[in-house]
Amino acid sequence: MHILITGGAGFIGSHTGRALLAKGHRVRVLDSMKPPVHKDGKPFNMPEGAELVLGDVTNKEDMTRALDGIDAVYHLAAYQDYLPDFSTFFTVNAAGTALLYEIIVEKNLPIQKVVVASSQAAYGEGKYRSQAGEIFYPDIRSVATLEGGAFEIMGPDGLVAESLVTDEAVIKPQNQYAMSKYTQEMIALNLGKRYDIPSVAMRYSIVQGPGQSLYNAYSGACRVFCLSLHFDHRPPVYEDGLQKRDYVNVGDVVAANVLVLEKEAANYEMFNVGGGKAYTVLDFARLAAQVYEKDLEPELTGAFRFGDTRHIVSDITKLKALGWAPQHTPEKSVRDYKAWLEDMDNVDDVLAYAQERMKSLNVVRAVKK
Ligand SMILES: NC(=O)c1ccc[n+]([C@@H]2O[C@H](COP(=O)([O-])OP(=O)(O)OC[C@H]3O[C@@H](n4cnc5c(N)ncnc54)[C@H](O)[C@@H]3O)[C@@H](O)[C@H]2O)c1
């Protein structure tokens, strides 16, 4: 197949591109190569052997050029950040996806599959059970509560509720990124179905592994903990560090991407792509320190991150039924990321840059109790 990967010079796209090339497919990448991922516009991560179309997913000419002669599309390019330029999220993530379908329909392109990258973020706080046994999907945690140091979600009965693994059934996006990703999904699945363009939405959990931008404020714990440990700092942890996450290795995400390309049963479906196991952030920080063989305990910063969810762990039953299961551990993600970092020349300025950026975005806020 001749496959287009938008955002193919990014983290997940480049790994997916390499896997597709290894399977004998032809790969074309459409990427804008812009900062922050590509600092100073320098290409980073292009899969060797792929063709590059330098362009933007919001530009009709670029997209039309990129789609010429293509059989399948991975639509991975996205705007991901904490910035309050809300409209950009919808311009890139939602309108960019609508443009993709517009061109396919307008030019009657014989596209056999479109895979779009959605996100676990679409669940917001995810699924909970109150102590009275009621299932509910919590609203946004208030800044006042977080500033008061109360992090857990309360049920309608006013008691601390239990976080459950979240399946695909109920969506509750609560920030600009999540809403734009859910909109992207709806565009792909509904227009796909209406116009017979087999489409699949992948809701990735936190993806980890080498090649993840050092400069993207959105890329999370693996980058921050590895960078801290690299410079002999304690890994900084927000809230009380007991937040649960299901980190997924990029190799498993690539396997999921390849699987849904090949399986007809995946068409017009959305799938969680998670690690299958819950870790607290503290567990993960300790695991990273072990990999680094450094006696550096996580540091509770006395702060919280504006917009973070408390616990979120995806139920991966649906994708497993299609023949996929995670094969790699978060320990492998850290080991591989560490090796990748150690191979790099310009690591020095990154941590300071990242901290400065988080501060300037007012993302990290103090607990005042
Ligand atoms: N990494 C994660 O943990 C994670 C989790 C859930 C969902 N996702 C989704 O997976 C996809 C890939 O994520 P990633 O981590 O590889 O991101 P990334 O930032 O490493 O890669 C994205 C690529 O898209 C390109 N790009 C951005 N805007 C563009 C535009 N307007 N036109 C053309 N190219 C553009 C960037 O230059 C970059 O190379 C995204 O859609 C993201 O929302 C990622």
Ligand as a Chemical Component Dictionary entry (heavy atoms), coordinates in Angstrom:
data_LIG
# 
_chem_comp.id                   LIG 
_chem_comp.type                 NON-POLYMER 
_chem_comp.pdbx_formal_charge   0 
_chem_comp.three_letter_code    LIG 
# 
loop_
_chem_comp_atom.comp_id 
_chem_comp_atom.atom_id 
_chem_comp_atom.alt_atom_id 
_chem_comp_atom.type_symbol 
_chem_comp_atom.charge 
_chem_comp_atom.model_Cartn_x 
_chem_comp_atom.model_Cartn_y 
_chem_comp_atom.model_Cartn_z 
_chem_comp_atom.pdbx_ordinal 
LIG N1  N1  N 0  1.877  11.024 22.613 1  
LIG C1  C1  C 0  0.809  10.743 23.332 2  
LIG O1  O1  O 0  0.918  10.382 24.528 3  
LIG C2  C2  C 0  -0.562 10.821 22.716 4  
LIG C3  C3  C 0  -1.661 10.434 23.489 5  
LIG C4  C4  C 0  -2.937 10.513 22.946 6  
LIG C5  C5  C 0  -3.097 10.945 21.635 7  
LIG N2  N2  N 1  -2.028 11.319 20.915 8  
LIG C6  C6  C 0  -2.237 11.789 19.518 9  
LIG O2  O2  O 0  -1.385 11.063 18.652 10 
LIG C7  C7  C 0  -0.956 11.888 17.582 11 
LIG C8  C8  C 0  0.553  11.879 17.472 12 
LIG O3  O3  O 0  1.090  12.349 18.694 13 
LIG P1  P1  P 0  2.654  12.466 18.925 14 
LIG O4  O4  O 0  2.907  12.250 20.350 15 
LIG O5  O5  O -1 3.363  11.656 17.926 16 
LIG O6  O6  O 0  2.863  14.013 18.625 17 
LIG P2  P2  P 0  4.121  14.791 18.065 18 
LIG O7  O7  O 0  3.924  16.204 18.481 19 
LIG O8  O8  O 0  5.395  14.107 18.383 20 
LIG O9  O9  O 0  3.922  14.678 16.479 21 
LIG C9  C9  C 0  2.975  15.419 15.792 22 
LIG C10 C10 C 0  3.564  15.810 14.437 23 
LIG O10 O10 O 0  2.572  16.555 13.749 24 
LIG C11 C11 C 0  3.186  17.658 13.120 25 
LIG N3  N3  N 0  2.185  18.714 12.979 26 
LIG C12 C12 C 0  1.613  19.445 13.979 27 
LIG N4  N4  N 0  0.746  20.317 13.462 28 
LIG C13 C13 C 0  0.757  20.131 12.126 29 
LIG C14 C14 C 0  0.066  20.738 11.061 30 
LIG N5  N5  N 0  -0.823 21.725 11.272 31 
LIG N6  N6  N 0  0.312  20.304 9.802  32 
LIG C15 C15 C 0  1.209  19.318 9.574  33 
LIG N7  N7  N 0  1.901  18.705 10.548 34 
LIG C16 C16 C 0  1.683  19.111 11.808 35 
LIG C17 C17 C 0  4.326  18.066 14.042 36 
LIG O11 O11 O 0  5.317  18.779 13.337 37 
LIG C18 C18 C 0  4.790  16.697 14.542 38 
LIG O12 O12 O 0  5.849  16.201 13.735 39 
LIG C19 C19 C 0  -1.552 13.271 17.831 40 
LIG O13 O13 O 0  -2.713 13.397 17.059 41 
LIG C20 C20 C 0  -1.905 13.240 19.309 42 
LIG O14 O14 O 0  -2.994 14.088 19.586 43 
LIG C21 C21 C 0  -0.756 11.276 21.406 44 
# 
loop_
_chem_comp_bond.comp_id 
_chem_comp_bond.atom_id_1 
_chem_comp_bond.atom_id_2 
_chem_comp_bond.value_order 
_chem_comp_bond.pdbx_ordinal 
LIG N1  C1  SING 1  
LIG C1  O1  DOUB 2  
LIG C1  C2  SING 3  
LIG C2  C3  SING 4  
LIG C2  C21 DOUB 5  
LIG C3  C4  DOUB 6  
LIG C4  C5  SING 7  
LIG C5  N2  DOUB 8  
LIG N2  C6  SING 9  
LIG N2  C21 SING 10 
LIG C6  O2  SING 11 
LIG C6  C20 SING 12 
LIG O2  C7  SING 13 
LIG C7  C8  SING 14 
LIG C7  C19 SING 15 
LIG C8  O3  SING 16 
LIG O3  P1  SING 17 
LIG P1  O4  DOUB 18 
LIG P1  O5  SING 19 
LIG P1  O6  SING 20 
LIG O6  P2  SING 21 
LIG P2  O7  DOUB 22 
LIG P2  O8  SING 23 
LIG P2  O9  SING 24 
LIG O9  C9  SING 25 
LIG C9  C10 SING 26 
LIG C10 O10 SING 27 
LIG C10 C18 SING 28 
LIG O10 C11 SING 29 
LIG C11 N3  SING 30 
LIG C11 C17 SING 31 
LIG N3  C12 SING 32 
LIG N3  C16 SING 33 
LIG C12 N4  DOUB 34 
LIG N4  C13 SING 35 
LIG C13 C14 SING 36 
LIG C13 C16 DOUB 37 
LIG C14 N5  SING 38 
LIG C14 N6  DOUB 39 
LIG N6  C15 SING 40 
LIG C15 N7  DOUB 41 
LIG N7  C16 SING 42 
LIG C17 O11 SING 43 
LIG C17 C18 SING 44 
LIG C18 O12 SING 45 
LIG C19 O13 SING 46 
LIG C19 C20 SING 47 
LIG C20 O14 SING 48 
# 
